[in-house]
Amino acid sequence: MNTKTNPNSLHNVEEKIVSIELDSIRLQAEIVLPRSCQGIVIFVHSSGVGRYSTRNRYLAHMLRQTAELGTVQIDLLTPQEEAIDLRSRHCSSNVKQLSTRLVGATKWLINNSLTSDLKIGYFGEQTGAGAALLAAAENPNLVGAIVSCSGDCLTPSVLSNVQTPTLLIVGENDLPAIATNEDTLKLIKASEKELSIIQNASRQFKEPGAFEEIARLSSHWFEQHLSVNCLFHPTTVASN
């Protein structure tokens, strides 16, 4: 693992750029930890663009400010895969591959001294949300909470294995996603699950105030389920 600390970090925030080695690939990630954080949220991007998007950086900032949560912005595709994906979208649509890499990154966080004491949450949009739910279904002891925005459809057999507290968010004007997420909510077996519909919002949530509402809902959900008072806590696991 290569680690680079930002010398310009604020006194109450620690920021690191890390390189996470998974088998034959290396993933780049940005970790930002408020000094008093109780949990950490991984942003599940289906491409490298998500790591640098203004929207996701705003949401990460809100989670740190309002819920005192650490954040991880990670590229689940290598630069070579990203170049291929710009032409074919093949890599970013591979939910299984994204999920496998997400699990590997999660285990790295659990076993790393910087983050081993922190409860872990996932935030994902569309394909990234599907990867987050798949990872939680196959590894229920790794993650304490999920927020899914306009999540893609997964099979009933996968969703029925999701036991992690899950918040589903869709836009009021995205009728196909509403129907899909209503079905998803019924299939998920978690005792704590919700579907929130943001008024006047489309699938991309570009309408005024829509993403601010996502930030508010996400902060509340993660704060509720990743606090020190929660019973869930990931245990040290093998990285393979």
WOUR-V691055 format. One record per helix or strand of 3 or more residues. SS is the DSSP state (H for helix, E for strand). FROM is the first residue (numbers start at 1). TO is the last residue. If there is no record, write none. Layout:
SS,FROM,TO
SS,FROM,TO
This chain:
E,2,5
E,13,22
E,25,34
E,39,44
H,49,52
H,54,67
E,69,74
H,79,88
H,95,111
E,119,125
H,127,138
E,145,149
H,156,159
E,166,171
H,175,187
E,193,198
H,210,225
